[in-house]
Amino acid sequence: MIVVIGQFRLPVERMVEARPAMARVMLATRAEAGCVQYNYAEDLLDPGLIRVSEVWDSREQLTAHLATPHMAQWVHERAGLGLSERAITVYAADEGKVL
């Protein structure tokens, strides 16, 4: 399993415009082979801060995801929206344990 955790920031005044673009990439990504979870969530205490969490069956599937047309479109859209402070980390993980 591959776990991706991170965050990025969008200007608060661009969030209304950003939400449909984020929803499109989430829906397209969730339909990909190997995608277990793919989530963006705005921090309730820090508007404009978007938390990222992803789970993939394999690193190869994550790599394939990064090469998809919808990700290329999202990279272009997010630059135009003023995305900043992007910090994303990839981890290899076991199957996990329910707490």
Backbone as numpy.savetxt, mean C-alpha at the origin, in Angstrom:
# Nx Ny Nz CAx CAy CAz Cx Cy Cz
5.89 -16.38 3.79 5.05 -15.20 3.79 5.94 -13.96 3.79
5.45 -12.96 3.14 6.12 -11.67 3.09 5.16 -10.63 3.67
5.65 -9.83 4.60 4.87 -8.78 5.23 5.50 -7.44 4.88
4.67 -6.51 4.47 5.12 -5.16 4.12 4.41 -4.20 5.07
5.19 -3.38 5.75 4.65 -2.40 6.70 5.29 -1.06 6.39
4.49 -0.01 6.43 5.07 1.30 6.19 4.06 2.41 6.31
4.47 3.54 5.77 3.62 4.72 5.81 4.08 5.71 4.77
3.19 6.61 4.42 3.51 7.76 3.59 2.58 8.89 3.98
2.90 10.05 3.52 2.10 11.22 3.86 1.56 11.86 2.58
0.30 12.29 2.65 -0.32 13.07 1.59 -0.81 14.37 2.20
-0.78 15.47 1.45 -1.31 16.71 1.99 -2.79 16.54 2.36
-3.16 17.00 3.52 -4.54 16.86 4.00 -5.53 17.40 2.97
-5.19 18.49 2.34 -6.11 19.10 1.37 -6.26 18.27 0.09
-5.44 17.24 -0.09 -5.53 16.37 -1.27 -6.18 15.02 -0.96
-6.56 14.79 0.30 -7.09 13.49 0.70 -8.38 13.13 -0.02
-9.27 14.07 -0.22 -10.53 13.77 -0.93 -10.23 13.26 -2.33
-9.27 13.84 -2.98 -8.84 13.42 -4.32 -8.07 12.10 -4.27
-7.32 11.88 -3.22 -6.46 10.69 -3.11 -7.24 9.42 -2.79
-8.30 9.53 -2.03 -9.01 8.33 -1.59 -9.49 7.44 -2.73
-10.11 7.98 -3.80 -10.52 7.09 -4.91 -9.32 6.42 -5.59
-8.21 7.11 -5.73 -7.01 6.52 -6.34 -6.47 5.40 -5.46
-6.45 5.61 -4.15 -5.98 4.57 -3.24 -6.93 3.37 -3.27
-8.24 3.62 -3.32 -9.20 2.53 -3.38 -9.02 1.71 -4.65
-8.76 2.37 -5.79 -8.55 1.65 -7.05 -7.35 0.72 -6.96
-6.24 1.22 -6.42 -5.04 0.37 -6.34 -5.24 -0.75 -5.32
-5.96 -0.49 -4.25 -6.24 -1.54 -3.28 -7.08 -2.65 -3.90
-8.14 -2.30 -4.61 -9.01 -3.31 -5.22 -8.26 -4.13 -6.27
-7.49 -3.46 -7.11 -6.73 -4.17 -8.14 -5.70 -5.09 -7.52
-5.03 -4.62 -6.48 -3.99 -5.41 -5.84 -4.58 -6.61 -5.11
-5.69 -6.41 -4.43 -6.31 -7.52 -3.70 -6.73 -8.66 -4.62
-6.92 -8.36 -5.90 -7.29 -9.39 -6.87 -6.09 -10.16 -7.43
-4.88 -9.73 -7.10 -3.67 -10.36 -7.63 -3.39 -11.70 -6.95
-2.79 -12.60 -7.72 -2.35 -13.88 -7.17 -1.32 -13.62 -6.07
-1.50 -14.30 -4.95 -0.53 -14.20 -3.86 -0.79 -13.09 -2.87
-1.75 -12.21 -3.15 -2.06 -11.13 -2.21 -2.99 -11.68 -1.13
-2.51 -11.66 0.11 -3.31 -12.11 1.24 -4.04 -10.91 1.86
-3.32 -9.80 1.98 -3.90 -8.54 2.49 -3.20 -7.38 1.81
-3.95 -6.29 1.59 -3.36 -5.06 1.05 -4.22 -3.92 1.56
-3.65 -3.10 2.44 -4.44 -2.07 3.13 -3.73 -0.73 3.21
-4.51 0.32 3.00 -4.11 1.68 3.32 -5.11 2.19 4.36
-4.62 2.89 5.37 -5.50 3.45 6.39 -4.95 4.78 6.86
-5.81 5.79 6.91 -5.39 7.10 7.39 -5.33 7.08 8.91
-4.23 7.57 9.45 -4.05 7.64 10.90 -5.08 8.60 11.49
-5.85 8.14 12.46 -6.91 8.96 13.06 -6.36 10.15 13.83
-5.13 10.05 14.31 -4.56 11.13 15.11 -3.63 12.03 14.32
-3.36 11.67 13.06 -2.42 12.43 12.24 -2.94 12.47 10.80
-3.91 13.35 10.53 -4.51 13.40 9.19 -3.46 13.54 8.09
-3.68 12.79 7.03 -2.74 12.80 5.90 -1.65 11.75 6.00
-1.50 11.12 7.17 -0.54 10.04 7.33 -1.25 8.73 7.00
-0.76 8.04 5.99 -1.37 6.80 5.53 -0.50 5.63 5.98
-1.10 4.70 6.69 -0.41 3.49 7.14 -0.63 2.40 6.08
0.41 1.67 5.78 0.39 0.62 4.77 0.65 -0.72 5.44
-0.18 -1.71 5.10 0.09 -3.09 5.54 -0.27 -4.03 4.41
0.64 -4.96 4.15 0.45 -5.94 3.08 0.95 -7.29 3.56
0.32 -8.35 3.07 0.81 -9.71 3.28 0.74 -10.42 1.94
1.86 -11.06 1.57 1.98 -11.77 0.29 2.43 -13.20 0.56
2.01 -14.10 -0.31 2.44 -15.49 -0.19 3.94 -15.64 -0.44
4.51 -14.81 -1.34 5.94 -14.94 -1.66 6.51 -13.61 -2.11
7.82 -13.52 -2.03 8.52 -12.33 -2.50 8.36 -12.18 -4.02
8.30 -13.29 -4.73 8.12 -13.24 -6.19 6.78 -12.61 -6.54
5.75 -12.91 -5.78 4.44 -12.31 -6.04 4.44 -10.82 -5.70
5.14 -10.44 -4.66 5.29 -9.01 -4.35 6.04 -8.32 -5.49
7.09 -8.93 -5.98 7.86 -8.35 -7.09 6.98 -8.20 -8.33
6.17 -9.21 -8.62 5.26 -9.13 -9.77 4.25 -8.01 -9.56
3.76 -7.84 -8.35 2.82 -6.75 -8.02 3.42 -5.39 -8.36
4.66 -5.21 -8.00 5.31 -3.91 -8.22 5.45 -3.57 -9.69
5.35 -4.56 -10.57 5.48 -4.36 -12.01 4.14 -4.27 -12.74
3.03 -4.25 -12.02 1.71 -4.21 -12.66 1.37 -2.82 -13.19
0.51 -2.76 -14.20 0.08 -1.45 -14.71 -0.62 -0.59 -13.66
-1.41 -1.19 -12.79 -2.09 -0.36 -11.78 -1.11 0.23 -10.78
0.01 -0.44 -10.52 1.02 0.17 -9.65 1.75 1.29 -10.36
2.02 1.12 -11.66 2.65 2.20 -12.43 1.74 3.43 -12.43
0.44 3.21 -12.58 -0.51 4.33 -12.55 -0.51 4.98 -11.17
-0.50 4.18 -10.11 -0.51 4.71 -8.75 0.77 5.52 -8.47
1.91 5.05 -8.93 3.17 5.78 -8.74 3.05 7.17 -9.38
2.46 7.23 -10.57 2.27 8.52 -11.25 1.26 9.39 -10.49
0.13 8.80 -10.09 -0.90 9.56 -9.39 -0.41 10.10 -8.06
0.27 9.27 -7.30 0.69 9.71 -5.97 1.72 10.81 -6.04
2.57 10.80 -7.05 3.52 11.90 -7.21 2.77 13.20 -7.44
1.74 13.16 -8.26 0.94 14.35 -8.53 0.13 14.81 -7.34
-0.15 13.90 -6.41 -0.90 14.25 -5.21 -0.01 14.83 -4.12
1.30 14.77 -4.30 2.22 15.34 -3.31 2.65 14.36 -2.24
2.69 13.06 -2.57 3.13 12.06 -1.61 4.54 12.38 -1.12
4.74 12.22 0.19 6.06 12.46 0.78 6.25 11.50 1.95
7.43 11.52 2.50 7.78 10.76 3.71 7.45 9.27 3.59
7.66 8.73 2.41 7.38 7.31 2.17 8.46 6.47 2.85
8.04 5.55 3.70 8.95 4.63 4.39 8.26 3.28 4.43
8.75 2.34 3.63 8.14 1.02 3.50 9.22 -0.03 3.78
8.89 -1.03 4.60 9.83 -2.10 4.92 9.20 -3.45 4.61
10.00 -4.35 4.04 9.56 -5.69 3.69 10.20 -6.67 4.66
9.40 -7.61 5.18 9.86 -8.61 6.13 9.49 -10.01 5.64
10.38 -10.95 5.85 10.04 -12.36 5.69 9.44 -12.81 7.02
8.34 -13.57 6.97 7.66 -13.96 8.19 7.21 -15.42 8.10
6.95 -15.99 9.27 6.35 -17.32 9.28 4.84 -17.15 9.15
4.10 -18.18 9.41 2.64 -18.14 9.26 1.96 -17.30 10.34
2.68 -16.94 11.37 2.11 -16.11 12.44 1.31 -16.90 13.44
0.83 -16.20 14.45 0.07 -16.81 15.53 -1.02 -15.83 15.94
-2.24 -16.30 16.04 -3.35 -15.46 16.47 -3.16 -15.09 17.93
-3.30 -13.81 18.23 -3.16 -13.36 19.62 -4.50 -13.39 20.34
